């Protein structure tokens, strides 16, 4: 299944290459929402919040409410969700799942105290943990800080606290170089929980290949550039 992404920065929908260089920006965020309305799921990511450079909280909230109310879409929201209260507020808006990235880790390993509280107060069915990976290691804080662990090192410890994982190949994110199927197959073997794949995906053929190994595909740049039809 293809899942479109709306990544927010400075009130616009943007696409970044490897999380750093801005490739394009779209001011009409709600026009994008309408364009993507035939999809079952939508990912909304607040890049400013993820990078600790402000936030797009009001826009995120309005996107979530309108996606559900007007189009019946299920929405996942990520970016800068670092407290249980913030997660509870989003679920209260009708967000189907929240994406927890940096807050899932502390001192280089899983932040189990936070995740335990989150799984009690928000429920694990509403939690997707982001395992963003560059050069084989998990990266956090807007992909600026690299940990010493790989996704395979921590999946078993994280499984009790989430409904699945969002695994982004940061080295290919926004490049449209094609998906690293070998890496995703390796991740698939490491957990029985659902995995959403992201990074470099640029064709229906690749999306079908991911479906065959039991993964959905979160797609940004290729959709914005009309490469996926």
C-alpha positions as CSV (number, residue, x, y, z in Angstrom):
1,X,0.0,0.0,0.0
2,X,1.2,3.5,-0.9
3,X,1.1,6.1,1.9
4,X,1.5,9.7,0.8
5,X,3.6,12.0,3.1
6,X,3.1,15.7,3.9
7,X,6.3,17.0,5.5
8,X,5.9,20.4,7.0
9,X,8.5,23.2,7.3
10,X,7.7,26.8,7.8
11,X,4.0,26.3,7.1
12,X,4.7,24.6,3.7
13,X,4.8,21.1,2.5
14,X,8.4,20.3,1.6
15,X,10.6,17.5,0.4
16,X,14.2,17.3,1.5
17,X,17.0,15.2,0.2
18,X,18.5,13.1,3.0
19,X,16.8,15.3,5.5
20,X,19.0,18.3,4.7
21,X,18.7,20.0,1.3
22,X,15.3,21.3,0.3
23,X,14.3,20.1,-3.1
24,X,10.9,21.6,-3.4
25,X,8.1,23.4,-1.4
26,X,4.4,23.5,-1.9
27,X,2.4,26.4,-0.3
28,X,-1.0,24.9,-0.9
29,X,-0.9,22.2,1.8
30,X,-4.6,21.6,1.7
31,X,-4.5,21.2,-2.1
32,X,-2.1,18.4,-1.5
33,X,-4.4,16.9,1.0
34,X,-7.2,16.9,-1.6
35,X,-4.8,15.3,-4.2
36,X,-4.0,12.5,-1.8
37,X,-7.5,12.0,-0.5
38,X,-8.1,8.7,-2.4
39,X,-5.5,7.0,-0.2
40,X,-6.4,5.1,3.0
41,X,-3.6,6.5,5.1
42,X,-1.7,9.8,5.3
43,X,1.6,10.6,7.0
44,X,2.0,14.2,8.4
45,X,5.5,15.0,9.7
46,X,6.4,18.3,11.4
47,X,10.0,18.7,10.4
48,X,10.4,21.9,12.3
49,X,9.4,20.2,15.5
50,X,11.6,17.2,14.8
51,X,14.6,19.5,14.3
52,X,13.8,21.6,17.3
53,X,13.3,24.7,15.2
54,X,9.7,25.7,16.1
55,X,6.6,23.8,15.1
56,X,3.6,23.7,12.7
57,X,1.2,22.5,15.4
58,X,-1.9,24.3,14.3
59,X,-1.4,23.3,10.7
60,X,-0.8,19.7,11.8
61,X,-4.1,19.7,13.8
62,X,-6.1,21.2,10.9
63,X,-4.7,18.7,8.4
64,X,-5.5,15.8,10.7
65,X,-9.1,16.9,11.4
66,X,-9.8,17.7,7.7
67,X,-8.2,14.4,6.5
68,X,-10.5,12.4,8.7
69,X,-13.7,14.4,8.5
70,X,-13.7,15.3,4.8
71,X,-12.0,12.3,3.3
72,X,-12.2,9.5,5.8
73,X,-8.4,9.1,5.8
74,X,-6.5,7.5,8.7
75,X,-3.6,9.7,9.7
76,X,-0.2,9.1,11.3
77,X,1.6,12.1,12.8
78,X,5.3,12.4,13.6
79,X,7.9,15.0,14.3
80,X,8.8,16.3,17.7
81,X,6.4,14.2,19.8
82,X,8.5,13.9,22.9
83,X,5.9,13.9,25.7
84,X,3.0,11.6,26.6
85,X,0.8,14.7,26.8
86,X,1.6,15.7,23.2
87,X,0.8,12.2,22.1
88,X,-2.5,12.2,24.0
89,X,-3.5,15.5,22.4
90,X,-3.0,14.1,18.9
91,X,-4.9,10.9,19.6
92,X,-7.7,13.2,21.0
93,X,-7.9,14.9,17.6
94,X,-8.6,11.5,16.0
95,X,-5.1,10.7,14.8
96,X,-5.0,6.9,14.3
97,X,-1.3,6.6,15.1
98,X,1.5,8.8,16.4
99,X,5.1,8.3,15.2
100,X,7.7,8.3,18.0
101,X,11.3,8.8,16.9
102,X,13.8,10.6,19.1
103,X,11.8,10.2,22.3
104,X,12.0,6.4,21.9
105,X,15.7,6.6,22.7
106,X,17.8,7.8,25.7
107,X,21.5,7.5,26.4
108,X,22.0,5.6,23.1
109,X,19.4,2.9,23.7
110,X,15.6,2.4,24.0
111,X,13.8,4.8,26.4
112,X,11.7,2.1,28.0
113,X,10.4,4.2,30.9
114,X,8.9,6.7,28.4
115,X,7.6,4.0,26.2
116,X,6.0,2.1,29.0
117,X,4.1,5.2,30.2
118,X,3.1,5.9,26.6
119,X,1.8,2.4,26.0
120,X,-0.4,2.7,29.1
121,X,-1.8,6.2,28.6
122,X,-2.1,6.2,24.8
123,X,-2.2,2.4,24.1
124,X,0.4,0.6,21.9
125,X,-2.1,0.3,19.0
126,X,-1.7,4.1,18.5
127,X,2.1,4.0,18.5
128,X,4.5,3.6,15.5
129,X,8.2,3.8,16.4
130,X,10.4,5.4,13.8
131,X,13.7,3.7,13.1
132,X,15.4,6.2,10.8
133,X,18.7,4.8,9.7
134,X,21.8,6.4,8.0
135,X,25.0,4.4,7.3
136,X,23.5,1.4,9.1
137,X,22.8,3.3,12.4
138,X,19.7,4.8,13.9
139,X,19.6,8.6,13.7
140,X,17.5,10.9,15.9
141,X,16.9,14.7,16.5
142,X,16.0,15.4,12.9
143,X,18.5,12.9,11.6
144,X,21.4,15.0,13.1
145,X,22.5,12.6,15.8
146,X,23.7,9.1,15.1
147,X,23.4,6.3,17.7
148,X,25.6,3.3,17.9
149,X,22.7,0.8,17.4
150,X,21.0,-0.5,14.3
151,X,17.3,-1.2,13.9
152,X,17.9,-5.0,14.3
153,X,19.6,-4.3,17.6
154,X,16.6,-2.7,19.2
155,X,13.4,-4.1,17.5
156,X,12.9,-6.9,20.0
157,X,13.1,-4.5,23.0
158,X,10.7,-2.0,21.4
159,X,8.1,-4.5,20.2
160,X,6.1,-4.6,23.4
161,X,5.4,-0.8,23.2
162,X,4.2,-0.3,19.7
163,X,2.0,-1.5,16.9
164,X,4.8,-1.4,14.3
165,X,7.8,0.4,12.9
166,X,8.4,3.2,10.3
167,X,11.8,2.4,8.9
168,X,13.4,5.1,6.8
169,X,16.5,4.6,4.7
170,X,17.9,8.1,5.3
171,X,20.8,7.6,2.8
172,X,18.2,7.4,0.0
173,X,15.5,9.6,1.4
174,X,14.4,12.1,-1.3
175,X,16.9,10.9,-3.8
176,X,14.5,8.7,-5.9
177,X,17.5,6.4,-6.4
178,X,15.3,3.3,-5.8
179,X,14.5,1.3,-2.8
180,X,17.1,-0.8,-1.0
181,X,15.1,-4.0,-1.0
182,X,17.9,-6.1,0.6
183,X,17.9,-3.8,3.7
184,X,14.2,-4.0,4.0
185,X,14.2,-7.8,3.7
186,X,16.7,-7.9,6.5
187,X,14.4,-5.8,8.7
188,X,11.4,-7.9,7.8
189,X,13.2,-11.0,9.2
190,X,13.9,-9.2,12.5
191,X,10.3,-8.5,13.6
192,X,6.8,-9.8,13.1
193,X,5.3,-6.4,13.6
194,X,4.1,-4.3,10.6
195,X,6.8,-2.2,8.9
196,X,6.2,0.9,6.9
197,X,9.2,1.4,4.5
198,X,10.5,4.8,3.4
199,X,13.5,6.1,1.5
200,X,14.2,6.2,-2.2
201,X,10.9,4.6,-3.3
202,X,10.1,5.9,-6.8
203,X,7.9,3.4,-8.7
204,X,4.9,1.2,-8.5
205,X,7.1,-1.8,-9.2
206,X,9.1,-1.0,-6.0
207,X,5.9,-0.5,-4.0
208,X,4.6,-3.9,-5.2
209,X,8.0,-5.5,-4.3
210,X,7.6,-4.1,-0.8
211,X,4.0,-5.4,-0.6
212,X,5.4,-8.9,-1.4
213,X,7.5,-8.9,1.7
214,X,4.7,-7.5,3.8
215,X,5.5,-3.8,3.9
216,X,3.6,-0.6,3.1
217,X,5.5,2.2,1.4
218,X,5.6,5.8,2.6
219,X,6.3,8.0,-0.5
220,X,7.1,11.7,-0.8
221,X,9.4,13.0,-3.5
222,X,8.3,10.6,-6.2
223,X,4.7,11.6,-5.6
224,X,5.4,15.3,-5.6
225,X,7.3,14.9,-8.9
226,X,4.5,12.7,-10.4
227,X,6.8,9.7,-10.8
228,X,4.3,7.3,-9.3
229,X,1.1,6.9,-11.3
